[in-house]
Amino acid sequence: MVPETPPENSPPQLLQQWIGDVPYQLLLLEKVLLPEAFLFDYSARSLDALEACLLEGCEEGAGRPGEEQAEWVEGATAYLGEVLLGIAGGGWGWNTRPVDGLPGQPVVSPDPELALSPVAPRLLIAHALRVRTGTAFAEEVARLRQAVAARQCEVPGWKPAKEHTPHVDPEAPLPEDPVLTAWLAEREEALSPWAEDAFEGAWRWNFHPDTLDWLEVVVRRRFGTVEEFDAARDEPFVQGACWYLGEVVRRNKGAVWQYVPYDPDAEPGAPGSRESVWTGVPFVDQPDKRVGGAAIPLGCLRALLLDAERADGERAGDRLRDVLVWFRASSYAHVGALLTRMGMVSREKAAGVLAEYAAFAHQELPPHEVPDALEAFGVAISAHGDDVDDLEGSYADILERAEALTDGAVTVTDVRLRPDEEHGEVLEFARNGVVVTQTTDHQSDDYLDHLAIMEFIGHVDPDPGDDPRRFHLVQFVRLMETNFETYFVFATPEQATVLEKELGLAMR
């Protein structure tokens, strides 16, 4: 007689396993199972669409395979649970009562001050599929909101507290390790010769996603086997390729570079341990975004050589640019949260902007639209890149908007564009009563001189001893549909560094 196998895991272990799986369930639901138009913003209103998708997919005769059906339920459980936790606070728990042959199920336990029983998302999904009203999720949201409102009447100012779900809820990036700092500086300094060698001419490197196709070709051309690649992993070409791939991700999706040094006290398999692939290697991550992406460029490049060849001789497997798919681009909501976190805008200001842009506050922002979002939140100005009706008036408008950001530290008056025998035209204005002149070069009466703007905008910087903020030129990846505006962010050096690292920008 074969003895019965005892339960493999205890309830706490099953709970930890579920919490560890939540990020992957959410990614699968968003990237594979749900339609592209689904508003994946963890809002209560998104649950109406989720319930509609479940009802449509689980109709009798829909023909969805059992495995896919299970994936749907698991993903919906994770998303529904996270939305409910966002409303009522609390955290994930585990109910030990067996269900559908499983040793229990995950539940969400609302903030203890609400004195509510745990909610089982799977049971709520089953109820929604049974009653088929399309309002089951909304009714549960209303019940939780009613409980929250009642508690807030008793304790004004109280808010439910949500427990942190690892790799789902945003968190601050790791402190930059000196090893990473040195590596990034070394790689950036070596960019030009590396690009000349890799792309046979530096014109091809501009951090556009399309350049990853060239990088993929070069890597495959240089290395025929994984063994050859591994032997060269510490050489300048491979290290440069790792940096370039990571920078394309960072600048297009707003990721940050991270590095976890070896930690002898780390649990086996955890970051910092010798067994973890994340230990001792630069990687790009999105810790400040819900279910943000993460990738080790060295591993992505190495994986190119692991692809099997198809019968027709072509390479199988994903393209290198597909790495970008798993990273979440910035959004107005993300930019607003970051600016609020740094104290650059008030919560009221951020909420007002997000209310104004509510229709697409959570939609992805391509890199060339991120500076425009900064301007919408009132921490940046732009210079028009298309034709203008009045050169002098346009320069005056730029200076007026820049002046407004200094909160009275700088005043600009008497702006005029006057003829000059030597330079053709000179822009003249008074900064705090002192006349400033700036030479200009206009190829046409319809277009601003952006190089001149880059020069004179520094005159609107407050005096360093009074205010450390200054105007930083924003550089970003310009995609095909990009605008031609020039942007300047008004920030302290420390704030500019954070914006640069977390929004995928470059500033100078």
N, C-alpha and C positions, 0 to 999 in steps of 0.2 A: 504494500500500500504506500502510495506517495504521500508524504505528509503535506498538509495544507501550508501554503506559503503565508506567513504572517504579513500584516499590512506593512508596506514598504516604508511609509512615512507617518509621522505623528501629525496631528492637526497643525501645530506651529510650523512644521516643515512644509506641509501642503500649502499653508497660507503664504509662506515666503516664496515657494515655488510659483504660486499664482502671481504674486506681486512682481516677481522677476519676469514673468511672461507678459504682463500687461503692456509694456512698450511694444513688444513684437506683435501682439494681438491688434493694437491700435494701428501700427504701421500697415499690417496686412489688410485691415479693414479699409483704411484710407486709400492705399496705393493700388490695391487689387480688387477688392470686393465691391466697394461703393462706386457709384457713377462719379465722373470727374467734377460735375457741377455741385456735388454735395458740399454744403458749407460746414467744414470740419473745424468748428471753432469752440466746441465744448459749451455752447450756449443751450439754454432750455428750448429755444425755438428749433434748434437743429434736431431735437428728439422727435419732432413731428415728422420730419423728412426720414429719419432713421426708421421710425415705426412704419411709415408708408413703404419703404424699401423692403422691410421684413415681411410685411403683408403681401407685397407683390411677389417676392421671391419664394414665399412659403405657401403660395396658393396650391390648392389641390391640382395635381397634374402639371405643376410647373416643371417637373423633371430635373430638379437640382440634385446632383449626386449626394449621397449621404455624407461623404467627407467634406464637400463644400458646404453642406448644410451645417455641419458641426463647426466649421471655421466661421461661418456667419454668426452663429449663436455665441461662440467664444469672443469674437471681436465686438459684437453688439453688447455683450455682458461687460466687457472692459470699458467701452465708451459710455454706456448708460451709467455704470457705476461711478466713473470719474465726473460725469456731469452732475449726478445727484450729490456727490461729495462736495462739489463746488457750491452747491446751493445750501446744504445742511451741515457742512463741515464734517469732522470725524475722519475715519479711516477704514481701510479694508479689514474685514474679519473673516472667520471661517465657521460655518455651521457644519457640525459633524454628522448630521442625519444623512444617511446614504440617499442618493437620488440618481436615477437612470444608470444604476450600476457603478456609480462613482462614489468614493468615500467622502461624501459631503460636497459643499459648494461654497464659493466666495460670497460674502455679503458685505454691504456697506453699513457701518455703524455710525449714525449721525452724532454730531457734537453731544457729549454727555449732558450738557445743560439743557438740551431739548427734551430729555427723558423719553426718547422714542425708541421703539424696537428696531433691530436691524432690518434692512431691506435686502431681499435676495433678487438681484437683477435677472437671473435666469427664470425665476418664478414669475417675475413681472413680464418678461418677454413671453413666457408660455401663456400667461393671462391675456396679453395683447393679441396673440395669435388665436386664442380661443374665442374672445368676444368680438374681435375684428371691427372695433368701432373707430380705430385710428386715433383715439384720444386717451388710451390707457397710460401712456407715459406722461402726458400733460396733466392728467388727474393726480398722478403721484407727485409731480412737481408742485402742483397747487397745494397739496396736503403739506409738503415739507415747507413751502413758503409761508403757509398759514402758521405753522409751528414757530418758524423763525420770527415772524412778525409779532406773534404773541409774546415771545421772550423779549423782544426789543421794546415792547410796551412796558414790560416789567423792569427791564434794565436798559434805560436809554443809552445808545451808543454801543451796545453789545453787538458783536458780529461772530458768526460761527467760525471756528478754526478748523481748517483742513490739515490733516496729517500729510506730510510730504510723501509723495509716491516717487521712488527713485527712477530716474531716467524718463519721467513723465512730466512732473512739475519743474518749472524753470529753477535754476540755481546759479550762483555766481561761478565763473570759471575758476580753475585752479590758479594759485599764484604762479607767475611765470618762473620756471626753474632757470638758474644761471646757464645750465647746459643748453637749454632751448634758446635762450637769448643770444648766446654766442653762435649757435648753429644758424639761426635766422639771419643774423648780421653777416655771417660769412657767406651764406648762400646768396643774399641780396647783392652783396658786393661783387660776387662772381657771376652775376646774371648775364651780363653782356657777352663775355667770352663763352659761357656755357651755351647761350642761345645761338651764337654764331656757329658753334660746333654742332649743336643738336639740330637746328633748323636750317643749317647751311645758309645763314643770312638772318640777321636779327629782326628783319621786318616781320617775321611771322609771330613773334611773341608779343601779345597784347592782352593776355589773360582772357581772351574770348573763349567760350566753350568749344568752338570749332577747332581751336589750336590743339585740343587734346587728340584729335584724329592724327595730326602730324606727329605728336609725341608718341602715340601708339605705334605708328609705322616705324619710327626711329628705334624704339625699344625692341620691336620684333626683328628689325634688321640687324641690330647689334648683337642680340643674344639669341642663340638657337635653342638653348635648353635652360631649365631652371638652375642647373648646376653652374652654368656660365654666369648667370645673373647673380647668384649667391656669392660667387667668387669676387664679383666686382661691386658688391653692395656698398662698400665704404669708399669707393672711388668717386671723383668729382662728378662724372656724368650721371651716375645713379642718384647720388645725393642731390644734384641739381634738378633731376627729373622729379624726385620726391617733393622738393620745395615748390617746383612749378605747378605740379598737380594740386598740391595743397593750396597754393595761392589762387588757382582758378576756382577752387571750391570756396575759399574764403571770400574772394572779391565778388563772386556771383551769387553766393548764398548767405553771406554774413556769418561764416563760421569763425572759430578762433583756434589758434595753434595751442596744443597742450602737450605736456610731457610728464610722465610719471617715473621718477627715479626708482631704483631698486630699494626695497624696504625689507630688511631681514625679518621684521615682525609681521609682515603681511600674511593673511591667511592664504594657504595654497590655492592658486587659481585666481586670486583677487588681484586687481591692478597693484603693481608694486612687487608682486611675487615673481620668482624666476619662471614660473609656469605660464604667466599671463603674457599674451601677445602684445598687450598695451604697455608693458614695462620697458623703459629704456629706449623708446623710439618716438620721434615726433609724430603726432597725429592731429587731425582737424576734427573739431567737435562743436556741438551747438548746445551747451548746457543751459543757456538762458532761454531756450525755446521748448515748448511742449513737444515731447518725443522728437527732439532734434536729431539730426544725423550725426554719425561719427565714422571716420575711416582712417586707416593707416596707409598713407600713400605708398610706402615701400611694399606693403602687402598687395595693394591694388595693381601695381606695376608687375610684381612677381606673378600674380594670377594670370596675366596675359599669356605667360609661357606655359601655364597649366592647361590652357584650352586644348581640347582634342581637335584634330583635323577631321573635317567631314569627308565623305567619299569623293566629293568633287575637288578636294584639295584646299578648299577655303577653310579659314579658321572658324570654329564654332565659339559660342559663348558671347558674353556681353561686350560691348565696346567700352573703352575707357571713359568716355563722356557719360556713360550710364551711371557712374558714381554719383553724379549731380542729382539724380532722380531721388535719392534717399535723403537729401538734405532739404530742410525747410527754408524757403526764402523769407526775408523780412516782410513785415506788414506794418500798416499804420499803428495797429495795436501794439506790436512788438516795439516799434520805435518810441511810441508814447510811454510804454512801461520803462524802457531804458532811460529816457530823458527824465522821467519822474524819479527813478531810482537814484540818479545822479544829482537831483535837485536843480536841474536846468529849467524845468517847467513845474508849475504847481499841479496838484492832482485835479484841481478845478479846470485849469487850462487844458490839460490832457483830455479830460472827460468831455470838454466842450468841442475839441477838435474831432474826437472819435464819434461824437454824436453827429457832427456835421458830415463826416465821411462814413456814417454807419453802414451804408449799402455795400461798401467794400473795405471796411476797416480791417477785416481779417484775410483779405485776399492777398496773394503773393505779390510782392513788389520786386520787379526786376531791378538790377543794380543801378540803372540810370534813373530810376524813379525814387530811390532812397533819399538823395539830396532834396528832392522836391518835397518829400514828407517832412524833412527837417525844417524847411521853410514854412510849411503849413503849421508846424508847432511853434513857430516864432523864434527859432534859434539860428536861422540862416537867412541870407538874402541871395538873389540871383541877378545876373546880368543877361538881358535878352540876347539870344543868339541869332534870331532872325532879323528881318529889316525893321527899322523903327521910323516913326514919323518925324521925330525931332531929336537930334543928337544932344544938344545942350539940355533939353528938358529930360531926356533919358538919364544922362549923367547926374543931373540934379536929383532925380528920383532915387537912383541908387544910393547916393550920399545921404539923402533924407532917411531912407530905410535903415542904412547902416547906423546913422546917428541915433535913431530911435532905440536900437538894441543896446546902446551904451548907458541907458538910464540917466542921461543928463551929464555924463562924464565928459562928453565931447559935443560941441555944437559946430555945425557947418552952415556957413552963410555965404551970400554973394557968389553963387556958382555961375560961371560964365565960360563959354568957349569962344576965345578971341583969336583973330588972325595973328600970325607971327612971321616976320620976314625970314627968320632962319629955319623954323620948324614947321611952317605952314599954319598949324593951329595948335593952340595951347589951352588946356583946361586949367582954370584958375578958381580957387575958392579960399575962404578964410576958415581956418581951424582954430576954434577958441580965440578968434580975433587975429590970428597970425596968417598972413597970406601964403598959400601953397600953390605951386605951379607944377603942371605935369604935361610933358610933351605928348602929342598924339599923332597917330598915322592912320588916316582914313582913306581906304581904297575907294570908298563911295560915301555919299552923304546919307546913305540909308543904314549903314552898319557901324556898330560901336567898335572901338579899339579895345579888345579884351586884354591885350598885353598891358595897355595903359591902366586899365582898371585894376589889374593885379598889382601894379606899382602904387597907385594912389590910395587903394583901400587901406593900406597900412597906416596912413595918416589919420584914420578914424579910430585906430586902436587907442584905448585909454592910456594914461601914463602908467607905466608898470608899477610904480610905488603905490598907486591908488586902486588899481583893479588889474588882476593878472590876466583877464580875458583879452583875447585878440581875435582878429579875423584870420581864419585858416582856409586856404584854397583847397577845395574838395576835388579829388581825382577819383574816377570810378570807371568801370568797364562800360564802354558805349556799345550797345548792341545795335542791330540794323535799324530798329525803330526808335532809336534814341533821339533826344532833343539836343540842341547845340548851346544850351544855357551854360554859363559859368556860375558856380556856386561858391559861397563863402560862409563857413560856420563860425559863429561867435562863441568861443569857449575858452576855458583855461587850458593850458598844455595837458593837464591830467585828464580833463574831460575829453579833449581831442583824441588822446591816446585810446581811451575806452571806446569812443565812437569808431575810431579807425579799426580797432581789433574786433569789435562785436558787430559792426555793420558792413564789414568788407570794404571799407573805404581806404584811401590813401590821402594824407593831408600834409600840406607844407605851408 
